[in-house]
Structure formats: structure tokens, C-alpha cells
Amino acid sequence: MPHAPLAARATEPTAFAHLRPALQSMELQKIGAVARLGLEDPEVVPLWFGESDLNTPKFIKDAAVEALAQNKTRYVSARGVSQLRDALRRYTHRVYDLELDPNRVTVCGSGMTAIMIAFQCCVNNGDNVVIPVPVWPNALHSVEVMGGEPRLVRLDDTAEGWQLDLDKLFDAVDERTAAIFLASPGNPTGWVMPADQQRAVLAFARERGIWVIADEVYHRLVFDGAKAAPSFLSIAEPEDPVLVVNTFSKSWAMTGWRLGWMVHPPSLVEVIGDLSAYNNTGATAFVQWAGIAALEQGEDFVRHMISYSRTGRQIVLDAVAGFDRIHLTPPDGAFYAFLRVDGMTDSLRFAQNLVLEHKVGFAPGAAFGPGNENYLRLCFACAPERLHLAFERLQRALG
Ligand SMILES: Cc1ncc(COP(=O)(O)O)c(C=O)c1O
């Protein structure tokens, strides 16, 4: 359904007549609507958010403490301290074997901030952004915040895994399309975009003069043994209309630290630096030193995160095999299982009931764009015993 707009979105009309219409009609966050029912209940097994239950490793915390002791507590460049941008250049070389001009790197307050900055760069009121779904809801809603329309193209759930039909993607692009947004590895599906598809999208974007926004926050979390998922960094020229978004949140278990980065054309250095300033005056100073430690000393931890996620993935695949009503297309990347539950028609109510009645927290499929009412998402980068308990409880709920 390439041209399907998001369904009527107002769940609770706001009382504020002066609020921008784009915000008045924006739907409430559905993952939050489930999580708030159980966040403070210690009996609930919480698998709703996009984070591992592993703690940030000590060497990263130590680097932050040390930076605090050295009073790295003041304003710094809104583009990030040069030491971190240089560490990102070295990291990119290690992971992708390519030379990256550190001037093309802007450190910002999170992956989310990088996405917002990307849309601020390219979406005018009334423009659309073409996005494969299911997708992380914040990507859809940040287009709406800009007054744009998320234009959705459904990934196909096939026996060979989730797949993107490029004809459908390109057909969805029209003269009001500002960008194609691609999250690979994807949340919630674990879809990984192959390099040949990336090349085709890049050629299309060049020809049509539109942006590619590549969300690569799960770049290290792939299960085929590769060092990282295919990246637009490996194929784009510096001045291509490509913005690559990344974060420390996922690979280094740093979700609460709020630190991300983006790689952009050199000609956008000034404007992206200014946008980083206008969003949050850049990332927190001492957190950036923790980021350097993550990049420079974090490879063992990243390997651990991958094997921990791989174990969790297998537990979920085995558990799902025992359910008649549940189907799971094995994810190739990221750390989510997107379960299709046959017979479930209202994922939000179902997920809320799971929390209240059965003490297990999944994210409702409906949060990830239309057409997902019969899905639930869980994060499997969690301890085996938690995952086993979650499936026992789900079993009880399904009867
Ligand atoms: C696909 C995707 N992109 C970006 C982000 C943003 O991550 P953060 O803002 O924690 O850096 C997330 C977080 O869940 C995500 O799933």
C-alpha cells in the first residue's frame, strides 16, 4: 500500500486550539500506553522497549566519571568534541574499511536527534517522506512534526525473510517527496537491506534529486557473522544527498546516555552544526568522553552484545515453535522479534491486558504503522530466564 496515509490519528483531541494542526492530530505513543501500566510493577517482565537488559560496561562509566572529575561539564562544540569525531573516523575505518573525513561527522544528542535534524534539513510543510513499514514509530512521527506526510511502503513478510520491493518503493515517490527513510537493520522486523538494493536506491535518489536518510543504529547487530550490516557509507560519495544516522545506544548498551552521530555531506557542516545547536546545543560534554571509550575499548563488549542477542533470538525462535497461533520471520539483524499472533485484532488492548493480567510487557504491533494490529514486538537482548518467563506467561494468556 504505497500511498496509504496514516489512519485518522487523533485518539484524544487536544484542548489547545493554538497547537499546530500537525501536532493536534498526532496519535499518542502506543508503546508508552502499554509500558506505563507496568513500569513500576516489579513483577512485570518488561520487553517493550528497544534496549538490552545488559548494563553499560564499567570502562565506559569510568570514562564518564573521569571526564566529570576533569570538569568536562561546560559547553562544547555543538558538532561534538574533535577527539570524539576523530575516534568516529577511526571506528568507521575499522568497521567499514573506509576513510571518513571527520569534518563530515556531527555528534548530536542521540540517534533520535540525528533523525530530527535530518528531517529538519529536508522536509518542507506538505512534503512526504517514503518509509518502509513496519518501522520504529518515532521516524513516522518526526516527519509529522515537520508538517510532512510519512508515505508508507509495506515490507513483505516472506518465507525468505522480510523483503522490500523496490518497485513499490520507487512508485511511492512523487514530486512532493523530500526523502526516502531507510532503517536497516530494521526495528521491529530485523530486516537488513542488501547492498545491491542500497546501490539502486542511491542511483534513484541521485536521479530524482531527493535525500536518502539511512538509519543505521543497529549496524553492528547482525547474525550472519559480518562485522556490520551493509552501509550507505560504503557506497555514497561525500556530496551525495545522503544522511547516515547512528547512535551509541544499542551496540554499547548506552540508551540512557543520549549520544548519537550523523555523517553528512561536507557542504552541510555549518547548517548541521547549527541544527545540532538549536536542538540541544550539542551532546552532553562528559558523555562524549564515555563515547570515545566505547569506540576505542568497546569491541569485546559489542561482540558480547551480539552473542547475547543471538542467544536470545534462538530462545525466542524455539519458544515460538511451540505456539500454533504465533509466526515469526527470523530477524537478520537488530534485537527484536516481531511476532504475528493469529486471531489477535487489537494489539494495543492485547498488550495492555498482557501487562495487567499476565505480567509481561510487549510492544503492540499497532505502534509500528498501520497493518500491524496482529503483531507484538519484544526485545530479545535480555537474560534467557526473562525470555523463558515471558513466553510462559504469553502461553497462559493465549490459553
Ligand atoms: C530504528 C531506530 N532508530 C533510531 C533510534 C534512536 O536511538 P537513540 O535515540 O537512543 O540514539 C532507535 C531507538 O530505538 C531505533 O530503534
The ligand as a Gaussian input file, in Angstrom:
#p B3LYP/6-31G(d) Opt

LIG

0 1
 C       15.381000       2.404000      14.268000
 C       15.833000       3.314000      15.360000
 N       16.440000       4.465000      15.034000
 C       16.873000       5.320000      15.962000
 C       16.721000       5.057000      17.301000
 C       17.203000       6.092000      18.257000
 O       18.089000       5.712000      19.230000
 P       18.643000       6.759000      20.299000
 O       17.797000       7.985000      20.234000
 O       18.579000       6.072000      21.615000
 O       20.034000       7.062000      19.874000
 C       16.065000       3.873000      17.696000
 C       15.823000       3.581000      19.122000
 O       15.062000       2.710000      19.482000
 C       15.622000       2.982000      16.705000
 O       15.015000       1.829000      17.008000

